[in-house]
Amino acid sequence: MSANLYATKTPETYFHIHGSLEANTTLQMVGLPPFRPDLKTIEDISQCIESHVQQFTVEELETRNKELSQAGVTAHKHEDFIATPHGKVNKCLPPWSIVPLETTTPPISLSQDAPGAKVRLLSGIKVLELCRIIAGPVITRILAEYGADVLKVTSPNLPDVPFFQVDVNFGKQCANIDLKSVEGRKIFDELLLDADVIVDGYRPGALDKLGYGANALTELALKRGKGFVYVNENCFGYEGEWAYRPGWQQIADCVSFPLLFLFRCPT
């Protein structure tokens, strides 16, 4: 219930707090302890949380939310969202875009181009998935269904939701690699040498800070003579004041703005 819509001190306005991966921070943000064993039912829990959320205006919640890097948002009607500075910037942009990264590496032939081949469309294509939860992992699950060899790479230091993985990890292999460690980077660098597709489900710039963003991989592509398709999906897009905010699909839905996808291709 720490990931839910609640009424606020601002009249007729709701705020979606989102603490499903780190409930303690969200609960403490509204003045609640991590545990309340005295609350026995969902109704009791939701009423308790809402009574605390209602002590704050949406402006106060937005400020606290930003300071703690939480994924919550104010609930907007569509007409209200497009009137915000972020909405004004993004309302005329397409839901996805393709950006050529480089055009010098040769195209890669798909397996079905081989004479007499009886394989799935993406057989032989190697995909590294750097995503969590649902949206990004669904993209790579579809690639796996078309025959791609998908390796899901997650940090051992970040939380995930186990029951989601039963579904979205179907057809993949998985590994925990800490890209902030010397040993982890060495392993990942070796994986990159053979990869064809990178799927990045983190906020814009997150992997750039680790040296694995689209521009860095373009340089690697030129060195190895083989390009990458770099795919990034995120909650709020790539332009506007919310571009680097954390978020999930229900957060995007709540603020009346769909998930944006950026497909960065070598050609």
N, C-alpha and C positions, 0 to 999 in steps of 0.2 A: 504493500500500500504506500510505500515511499516513492512509487512511480505512478502518479495519478493526478487528475485534475481536482483542484480545490478552490473554493471561493476565497476571495481576498478582502482586505479592508477597503479596497477601491470598489465602490458600488457596481454590481452587475458585471464584475470582471473576475475571470478565473486565471489561475496560474498552474501550469503543469510542472510540478517538481519531478525530478527523475533521479532516484537513488537506487535503481535496481542492481547496479554493479558495486555501489559503494554507499549503502544506505546510511551508515553512521554520519558521514559528512552532511548529507541532505537533512537528516533529522536534527542534527545539531544546529544547522543553519536556521531552523525555525524554532529552536529552543527546546528540543526534545532529546532525551538520553537515547543511547543505542538500543536499549532493551526495556520493555514494559511488560513483564510477565503477568501483571494484574489484568491486562486487557485480553479477554478470552475469545472474542468474536471479531470477524472482519468489520462489522458495523461499529463496534467499540473502537477498533483501531482507526478506522477512517474518520470517525467523529472526533477522536482525539487529535489526529494530525490536522484536520481541517480547522479545528478551534485555534490551533497555533498559527497556521498559515493566515488565518483571518486577522491576526494581529499586525500584519504588514500590508502596506500598499504594494501594487505591482512594481512601482519604481524602486521601492526598498528591496523587494525580492529579486528584481533584475540586478541590482547592485551587488547583493550578497551572492547571488548565483554566479555572477561574473568573477567576483573575487576568489571564489572557491573552484572555478572552472567546472561547474556542474552543467548538466545538459538541459536544464529547465527553460521554459519559455512562457510568455504571456499568451493566453488563448486569444486569437484574433478572428474576426470575420474576414472574409477575403477582401472586401472593400477597405477594411481598416488596415490589413496588412500591406496592400499595395500603396497605401498612403504613408507608410513608414519610410524613412530614408533607404533602408535596405530593399524594401519592396519597389520603390521608385527605380532603383538601379537595375533590379532583376526582372521586372515584369515583362519587359520586351525581349529578354534573352531567350534563346532556345533551351529546351530541357537537357540537351547534350551537345557537345561540339567535338570536332576532330581537329587536332593541331599537328601538322607535320613536324617531326623532330629533326629528321635528316633524310636525305634522299640518295645517299651515295652507296649504302650497303645493298647487296643484291636481294631480290625477292626470294622467299623460301617456298619451295614447292610442297604442296600438301600430298599426303600419302596416296590419295585417290588418283593423282596424276600418274602414278607408276603403272606400267602396263600390267593388266591382269590383277591388279590389287583388289582385294575384297576386304576393305577395312572401313572403319568409321571415319567421318569427315576430318576430324582433328587428330587422328592417330599419329603418334610421333611428335606432336607439339608438346613442349614442356612448359608448364605454367607454375609460377611461384605465387602463392596467395598470401598476402599480408593484410589480413582482415579479421574481424571478430563479429560475433553475433549473427545477423541475418543477411543484410543487403549484399555486402561483398561476397560472402560465402555462397550465396545463391548463384551469383554470376559464375563462379568457378565450378559449382556443382553442374551447371548446364554445360560448361566446357568439358567437364569429365564425361558427361553423358554422350557428348559427341566424339569421345575417344581420346581427349587430351590427357596427358600424364600430369596430374595436379598434386603439388606438395603444399599443404597448408603450413605456414610458418608463423607461430605465435610466440610471444615473450612468456617465459616462465614467471614473470613478475606482474603480469596483467590478468585481471579476472575475466572469466568467460561464463557462459551459461551452459552447463553440461547437456541438458536435454535438447537444446537447439542443435548441438553438434551431432546428435544421433541422426538428425535429418540432413543438415546442410553439409556434413562431411562425407556424405554418401559418394563412393567412387574415388575418394582421395586417399592420399597418405598424409600423415601429420607429424610435425616435429616442433619441439620447443627450442628456440635459439635466441639467446640474449644478444641483440645487435649492439648493445652498449658495452659488451665485453670483448677483449682481444680474441679469445678463443671463438666466440660466437661469430664475430665478423670474419674470421678466417674461414670458417665453415660456409658462411653465407656467400662470401666472395667466390668460393669454388662452385657453389650451386649456380651463381649468376653466369658463369662461363658457358653453360649449356642451355640456359633458359631462353625461351622465345617470347613469353608473355609474363608481365608483372601486373598483378592486380592489387592496388593500394586502396584500402578502405579507411585510412586515417585522415585526420584533418589536413587541409592543404598546408604544405610546408613541414609536416611532422617528419617524414622520411628524408626530406632535404637536410634537416638538421643532423641526421645520422650519416649523411653522405650517400644516400640511396634514392634520391629524387630523380625525376625524369631527365634533367639536364646531365646529372652525373652518369646515369646509365647510357645516355646518348654518347658521351665520351668513351665509355667502355665499348659500346657497339662499334664505334669507328675503329678502335684499337683491335678488336677481335674480328672485324670484317663481317659481322652479322648483327642485324638490327633487333630492336625490341619493340613489341607493342606494349605501351605503358597505359594501363587503365586505372583511373582514379574515380571513386564515387565518394560523395560526402553530403552532409545534411543541407548546408546553406549556400552552396555554389562557390564561385571563385572571385566574385566582385561584390563590393558593398561591405558595410561595417560588421556584418555577422559572419563573414566568410571563414574566419578562424575559430568560431565558436564550436564547442562539442555538441553533438546531437545524434539522435536516432530517428527512425522513420516516424514513430508516433509523435516525436517532437516536431518534425517537419509538417506532418498532417495537422497537428494542433495549431500551428502558427499559419496554416493555410498556404503552405508553400511546398511543392513536391521536391523529392530528392533530385539532385542534379548529378549527371554523369559526364565525365570528360574522358574521351577516348583519344589518347595521343599515339599516333601511329608513325612508323618510319617512312611511309609513302602516302 
